[in-house]
């Protein structure tokens, strides 16, 4: 059944800035975290449309930044190979250390344990334990090109998936240094991955420089469907946590929303901010944040009163 998205998408924030390479939404506060190519971090209140905090971190691009709400932290990785951690209340620096030997592409924070992953152009994935003074407790190897992204499986965060320019998605287990398996089918590098958070379907999304989005079943390791329509590299993908759609962002400047069931494109957004680089949502909330060459956008899809809901099988 079609989902009439255009009537329920409301802009909350359009903030022009230098190129936005990463975004994150705070799970409680109405805050957008934007990491810029200029090396700055900005936190905006998307309800008041005001800049709340600004960190002049470094003189090179920040490609990943995440909130760690239980510690009141922001953690970020940049092109000088360093990870830095700040307290977003005091603005004080908590930690700073050289983490990789090349650009840091992504950071993924474990939902409950004192861990985060980092991925890099040095082909490596590292696990860091902040309860042990940010010790690197595990190294994961198996990719043969830049590792663009990692994401923990929200249904079982002992596992995580990675995307690489070696054209594969790989799934890993904490405690094991080599991948459990690979998902192969993209014809060019893979930039992004996202786990399905709702229902029981064991789905992973991936987006690639081959301009396609693939939906995978990570139990059967089969490709469920391949979606086309973008006219440039796919930079980011994510499942919406409330509305039964998944979202893709592309260097063609558009953001597309796809029906979880029919895989039909239900809406295409274009804010005229050039290339789209990043997407994020927050658990059980309606907001979607998008980072572009020329700024950030936060939209709310639907209202707090459910337009529709899914059962545990993912049906409307």
N, C-alpha and C positions, 0 to 999 in steps of 0.2 A: 504494500500500500504506500502511495506517495506521502511524503512528509512536507507540508507547506512551510518551509523554513523561512522564506523571505519575510513573512508577516510577523515572525517571532524573534528576529535577530535585531537587537538594539545596541547601538554604539554606546559604550560607557566612557571610552577615552580614545582620543587620537592625539598623540604627542609626537611632534616632529623633533628629530635629533639627528646626530651622526648615525652611521650604519649600526644597526642592532644585530648582533650575532647570536645572542641567547636571551631567553626570557624565562622567568619562573613566577608563579603566583603563590602568595602566602596562603596557607590553608584556612587561616582564621581572619587575619587582618585584610582589609581591601587594598592589598599592596601588589604592585607589579615590580619585579626586579628585572632590569634591562642591563645586559652587559654589552658594551660598545666596542667597536673596532678601534676607537681612539684610546682604549685602556681605562675608561671610566665605568663605574657602576652607578646606576640611578635607581632609586626606589620611588615610585609614584603611587599616590592614593588615587585609585581609579574611580572612586565615588566623588571626591572633591576636585579631581583633575589637577592636583597640586604635586609638585616635587617634594617628597618627604625627606630624603637623604641623598647625598651624593658623595661618592668616594673617588678620588683621583688615585687610582691604584698603581698604574704602570704606564709606560709610553708605547706599548705594543698592544695588539688586539687581545681582548678577552673573548674566548670562544665558548666558555661554559661558566655558568654561575647558578648556584642553588641556595635556597633557604634551608637552614636546619633549625626549624622552629623550636624544638625541644631544648636547644642550646642558645637560642637567640643569635644565631650566626648566619652569615653569608659566606659561602666557600666558592672560590673562583679559580680557574686555570687560564693561563695566558701563553702568549707566543715566546716569552722568555724562559719557558719550561718550568715555571714556578707555580705552585699552588699557594694561595693566600686565604686566610680565614679572618673575618672581622666580626665583632659583636655589633649588631645593627642598632642596639640601644645606645651604647656608649661611643660607638664609632671607633673603638680601640682595635688594634690588630692583635689577634689571638695567636696566629702561627703564620710562618712563611718558610717554605722549603722548596728546594729544587726537586722536582718529582720525576721528570723524564728528560730524555736527551733530544727531544724535538717538540714541536707544537703540541699543546694539550687541547684535545678536541672536545671531550665531554667529561662530565662528572655525574655520577649517579649515587644518591644517598640511600643507604639501607633504611627501610621504614621503621625498624625497631632497634637494631643493634648499633653500636657506636662505630659504624663503618661507612666508608664511601669508596667507590671505584673511580679511577681515572683512566682515560684512553688517550692515545697519542699517535702522532705520525711516526714514532719509533717502533710501531707495530705491536706495542705492548699494552696490556691492561694490568693495572696495579690496584691492590686492595690496601686501604689505609685504616688504621685503628686509632681513633682519637683518645680512647681511654688508656692507650699506651704511648702517649705523647706523639701521636701521628706517625707511629711506626708503620713501615711498609711490611705487612704480614704475609702477603702472597703476591706472586707474579704469575700471570696467565699468558701463555704463548701459543700461537697456532695460526694467526693471521699472517698474510704475506704482503700486506700493503697497509696504508694508513687505517687506523681504527677510529671511525668517525663518531661512534656513539655506543653507549651501553645503557641498558635499562633492566632493573630488577623485575622479576615476575611478581606482580602484586598478590597473586594467589599462593605463591610459594617462593618467598624471597631468598631461599637457598640457591635459587637458579637465576641466571640473568642471560640476556641476549645482547649480542654486539653486531654492529654493521661496519663493513669495511670496503675500501676501494678494491679489494681483491675479488669483488663481485659476490661475496657470500654474507649470509647471516649465520652466526654461530651461537650455539646455546651451551652454557657452562654451568658448573656446579661449584659453589664455594668449597674449598678444601681439595679441589682437583685442578691441577695446573694446565690440563689440556682440555679441549672442548668435548662435550658429550656427542655433539653431531653438528653438521652443517646443513643449511638450506641453500640450494644452488638452483639458479634459473635466470637471474638477472644477467644481462649481457654487458653491463658496464658497472662501475662502482656503486656500492650501496651506501647511502648517506645517513639513514635513519631507521629506527625500529620502534615499535610500540606494542605492548601487550594489551590484550582485551581484558577489561576490568569487570565487565558485567556478565551475568549468565554463566553457563558452564562450558561454552565453546573454548577450546584450547587454541586461540588465535594469536598470531603475531602479524603485524603489518610491517612492510618494508617499502622504502622509497629510494629511487635510483637515478643515476645520471642517464639511464636509458629511457627516462621520461615516463616510466611506468611505476605503478603501485602494485605490490603483490600481497595477497592475504594467504597466510600459511596456517595449516593445522600442525602444531608442533608435536602432537602425539603420533599422527600417521606420517609426519614429515612431508606431506603433499601440499602443493600449491592449490588453494581452493579457487582462486580467480586472479586474473591480471587485469588491471584497470588502466585505460589510456584516456587521454584528453588534454593533459598538460603539454605545452610546447617547449619546455626547457627542463633542466634538471629538477628532480624532486628533492627539496632540502629538508623537509620535516613532515612527519605523519603522526597522528594521534587519534585514539578513540575518545569520543566525548563521554564523560562519566554519567550523564543523565539522559540526554537525548540519543536515540538509537542511530547515530551516525558516526562515521569516522571522517577525519579531516586531513587534507594534504595541502602543503604550501610549496610553491615552486619559484624558481628563478624567472619564470614567465610573468611574475608579479601578481598571480592570482592564488586564491585559497578556495579549494573546492570541498564541498561536503557531500559525502556518499552514504546512501542508505545501507545500514548494516545487513539487511535481509535481501534486498533486490540488487544491491551494488550499483544502483542508478545514481548519477550525480544529481543531487537535489537542489544545489545552490552553488553559485560562483561569486566570490567576493573580490573586488578590485578597488583598492583605495588610492591608486595612483601614487604609491610610495616606492615604486620600482620593485626590485627583487625581494621576494619573501624568503626568510632564512630560518625562522624558528616558530614553533607552536608550543603552547602549554595550556593545561587545564588545572583545576584543583578538585580534590576528592568530593564527590556528591554535590558539586556546585555547578552553576550554569555558565560561568564565565569561560571565555577562550581568549588567550593572548596571542598576538602575532607580532613578530619582529621583522622589519623591512629595512632596505637600504636607507630610507629617509625617516624612520621613526617607528613607533609602536602603536598598536591598536588593541583595545580590549572590547570585546562584544559579549553581550549576554544573550544566550540562545534559550528562548522560552522563559517562563516565569517560575516562581517558587510553587505556584499551583500547577500540578502536572498536567500537561497537555495530553500526554500518553505515558504509558509505563511499559516496562518489559517484565515478562515472567522469567523464571530461571533458565529457560531454554533460549531466551533472547527474542521471543516473539512479542509483538505489540498486543 
